[in-house]
């Protein structure tokens, strides 16, 4: 039993480690882009400082320095010169990748690692090695290592490899400039402590950034769902859920807007009222799903049979309406006849039969903005009433609106 528990625990730990690695990989892409933005600024600052150090050490100190001090001055100047050249190039590359909207994430990651490595090598390891000629001092290594850990957002595993790699290099090279065994041990121990503190700072910064990033993604996802839900509710508030046409409320609003438009720019406006013939019989005989299929097919025919500037709508039940801006009565009659033929030609499959349907239509038109909008609607409704009582499957024109 103990072995089985250990196996389960090991599998659980492996699964958790894989999930953590997957999250870190996703976050690293975002973190690298943000880090590159920081490194551009860091590069400008460090290059400027390194140039000043080169001028100060080689231009002002080298002439008067002797012995080990002269070696130290030469080494410090050389380290800063190399640092200025390398960081200027890497800073330019970081700026290029950071600004590019479709940068290669692997190349961006390489630039980040190269920048941190160069900084640790030239300002951390090299200066600490040079300082051994005049004092057992690893302050620069500690300062640069800690700064790099806090400014460069990096996965803990990568940070460990990089920082311990730089410490190993410093550890192996320290005897080249520090001959005193006691001072050598002190420098190595101080550098090791600085490495541990830097890794701790790097891990804390990374954990905080991962949590903030994941929270930001959750908020974005929630906002996206909320926006989609809001759009869906707005759609349902203005459209018929079954047919996708605008509903009565939205149609009346659009009709009022059209009336206001005709007051500014006078032009004829027409209306076609549509009522399906014997629709109740279809529901009673074949069921409501068949009736829904008929409504959807008719709505599609109305939508495809008019211009984009026209507005078909479902008023409710089997009643539809079509608003035709910039259309006189003759033009509206032509549209109605075309729609009537398209509806008549529909075949709606239902179980083992093909349903067919017809419609009655009433057409009205107003040619002046002085006519009330209610008159347009009432005239079309009256014409529809006439069509229903004169045999159905026909178009009737309103005598006036």
N, C-alpha and C positions, 0 to 999 in steps of 0.2 A: 504493500500500500504506500509506503514511504517513497519507493522508487517511482510509482505511478504519479504521486503528487508532485515530485520533483520534475518529472517529465512534463506534466501539465503546466507547472510554473515556468519551466524553461520555454515552452511554446508560447505562453502568454507574454513573456518578456521579449521574445523574438518578434512576435506580432506587434507589440507596442513599439519596439525599436524601429521596425519597418514603417509604421505609421508616422513616427516622429521624423524619420529620415525623409519621408515623402513630403511632409509639411515643411521641413527645412529647405528642401529643394525648391518648392514653390515660392517660399518667402525669399530665398536667396536672390531670385531673379529681380524682385522689387527692391530688395536691400542693396544689390549691386548698383542699380541705377541711382538710388539715393546717395550711396557712398561715392560714386563717381562725381556727383555734383559737389560733394564736400571736398573731394580730392583736388578738384580744379582750383578751389580757393586755397587749399593747403599748398598746392604746388606753387602758386604765385607768391605766397608768403615765404615758403622755405627757399625758393630760388633766390628771392631778394636777399634773404638773410645770408645764404651761402655766398652770394656775390660780395656782400659786405665783409664777410669773414675772409674771403680770398684776398680782397684789397687790404684789409687790416693786417692779416698775418703775413702775407707775402710782400706787400708793399711797404708796411711800416715796421714789422717785427723781425723779418728775416735777416735784415742787415746787421742788427745788433745781437742776434742770438748766437750762442756758441754751444758746442758739445751736444749733450742730450736734449737741451732746450731747443737747439736748432733742428734736431731731428723731429721733435714734437711740432714745431712751427711748420715745418715742411709737410709733415703728415696731415696735420689739421687742414692746411690750405688745400692739399691734394684731395682730401676727402670731401671738402665743401665744393671744390671745383667739379669733381665727378658727380656729386649729388645735384649740383645746379644743372649740369648738362642732361643727366638722365631724367630728373624730375620735370625739366622743361618739356622734354619729348613725351613723357608719360602723361603730363598734365594736358598737353595738346590732344593726345589720344583719348584721354578721359573726357575732355570737353566734346570731342567729336562723337563718341559713343553715347554720351549723356544727352546730347541734343538730337540724335538720330531717332526717329519714331520707330524704326524697324531694325534696331541694332541686333547683331548676333550676340546672344547672351553668353556664349562660351568665350568669345573674344572680349566682351566686357568684363567677364570674370577674370580672364588672364591679365587684363590691364590692372584690375584692382589688386590682384596678388602681386604682380610685378611692382606696382607702386609701393605697397607696404614692404615688400622684400628689399627694394632699393633704399627706402628710408631707413629701415632697420640696419641694413648693411653699411651704408655710408655715414649715417649720422649716429647710429647706435653702436654697432660693433667696431667700425673703423676708428671713431673718435675715442671710444673706451680703450682700445688697444694703444692708440697714440698717447693717451693720458698716462699710461703705465710708465712712460719714460720720465715723468715728472712727479707722479703721485699714484697711489693705489686707488684709482677713482673709476667707478662704473656708473656715475650719475647720469651721463648722457644716454647710456644704454637703458637705464631704468626709465628716464623721462621719455625717450622716444618710443620705447616698448609700450608704456602705459598710454601714451597719446595715440599710437597706432591702434591699440586695442579698443579705445573709446571712439575713435573717428571712423574706423573701418568695420562695418557690420559684416560679420563673417560667422559661418557655422562653427560650432565648438570644435568639431573634429579638424576642420581646416585650420582653425586658429591654433590648435595644439600642435599640429604638424609644423606650421610656419614659425611659431614662437620658440618651440623646443629645438627646431632646426637652427634658428639663429643663435640660441643659447649654446647649442653643441658647437657651432662654429667659433663662438667667442671662447668657450671653454678650451677648445683645442689650440686656439691661436694665442691665448694669453701668455703662455710661457715664452713666446717670441719676443715680447717686450717687457715682461716682468720676471726677473731672475730670482727675486726673493721669495722663498717658499711660503713664508707666513703671509706676505702681502698677496701672493698668488691665491692662496686659499681664501683670504678675505674677499678678494675681488670676485672669485668664482661663486662664493656663497651669497654675496650681495646681488650678483647678477641672477642667480637662481631664484632668490626671493622676489626680485623684480619681475622675473618671468611668471612666477606663480600669481603674483598680484595682478599682472596684466591679463593673464588668462581668466582670472576670476572676474575682472572688470569686463572683459570681452564677453564672457558667458552671461553676465547679468544684463549687459546692454543688448545682447542677442535675444535673451528670453523676453525682455521688456518689449523689444521691437516686434518679435513674433506675436506676442499677445495683442499688441496694438494693431498689427496688420490683420490678424485673424478677426479681431473685433470689427475693424473697418470693413472687411469683406462681408461679415455677417450683417452689418448695418446697410451696406450697399445692396446685398441680396434682399433684405427686408424692404428697403425702399423700392427696389425694382418690383417686388411682389405687390407692394402697396400701390405703386403707380399703375401696374397692370390691372389690379383689382379696381382702382378708381376709374381707369379707362373703360373697363368692362361695365361698371355701374353706370357711367355716363352714357355708354352705348345703349344699355338696356333701358335707360331713362328716355331715350329718344328714338329707339328702334323697336320694332316688333320682333320678339324673340324667335318666333317660328319662321317667318319669311325673310327677315333681314331688312325689310322696308322700314322707312320711318313710320312712327306711330301717329295717332290722331293729334296728340298734343304738339309734337314737333311739327307736324304738317301745318297746323293752324298758326303756329309761330312763323313758319316760313311763308305762309300765305299773307300774313300781316306785313312781313318784311317786303314781300313783292309788291304789295299795295303801296307801301311807303316809297318804294323805288319808282313806281309809275307816277307818283306825285312829283318827283324830281325830273324824271325823264319819261314823259307820256308815251305809252305804247300799249297795244292790245295784250290782254292776258286772258287765257282760256283755261277751262277746267273740264275734266272728264270724270264723271262719276261712274263707277263700275260695280255691278252686283251680279254674282253668279246665279244662274238659273237652277232651280230645284236642288240647291246644295244640301238642304236638310234631308232630302231623299237619299243622297249619297251617304251621308252619315248614318241614317237609319238602316240602310241596306247593307253597306259594306263596313261600317264601323268608323270610329273617329280617326284611327290611323290613316285610313283611305282618304278621309276628308282633309287631313293635314297634308297628305301628299298632293292633293289637288290644289290646295292653297299655295303650297311651295312652287308648284309648276306654273300656276297663273302669275304669281309674283315674279318669277323668273322671266316669263313672257313679257310682262309689263316693263320690267327693267331693261330688257334687251331691245324692246320695240320703240323706245323713245330716245331723245337726245340726252347727252350728259347734262345739259342745262335744265332739262325737265326733271320733275320730282314726283315719282310714283310713291304712294303710301298705302298702308292698310289702316282703314278706319276702325275695323273690328268685325268679327264674324267673317262673312263672305263679301264684305263691302271694301272696295278699293277706290282710290282717287288718284288722278294724275294732274299735276299743275304744269301748264305750258306757258312760260313767259314768252313775250314777243311773238305771240301766235294769234292770228285772227280766227274767226269762227270757221271759215272755210278750211284753213289749215288744220284746225283742231278736229274737224269732221274727218279729214283724210287720215289723221293719226288714229282716231277712234276706229275707223273702218279697218285699218291695218291691224290694230290690236284685236279687234273682234275676230278677224280671220285667223290670227295666230292662236288665239285661245280656242277657237273652233277646231283647229288642226291638232291640238294637243292630244296625246295618248298617254295616259298615266297607268302604268302597270299596277295591278292590285290582285294578289294571289294568282288565279288562273284567268283573269279577265283584264281587258284594257279599258279603263274608264275614259269617257269623253265628257266634256263639259262645254256649255255655252254661257254667254254673258249678255246682260242688257246694259246699255250705256246711255248716259245723258250728258250733253255737251252744252256749255254756256261760255259766253265771252263778254268782257267789258273792254271798251276801247278808250275810255276816259277815266282819269283818276278821280273824277267827281263821283262816280258810281261807288256806293258802299261795297265793301268786300263781302258783307253778308248776302248782298243781292246776287253776287256771282255764285256763291255756294248754294243759295236757295233755288236759283234758276236751274242749275245743273241737277239738283235733287228732284225738282219738279219734272224736268225732262226725263230723268231716269224713271220716275213714276209712270210717265206716259209710255215709255218703252216696255215696262213690265206688263202694262195692261193692254198693249197692242200686239201681243204675240211673243214677246221676249226674243233673244238672240238678234238684237237690232240696235241701231243707234238713232237717238232722237235729239234734235236740236232745240234749245230753248228759244222761245219767241223773243224774249228780251231779258236783259239782266240789269 
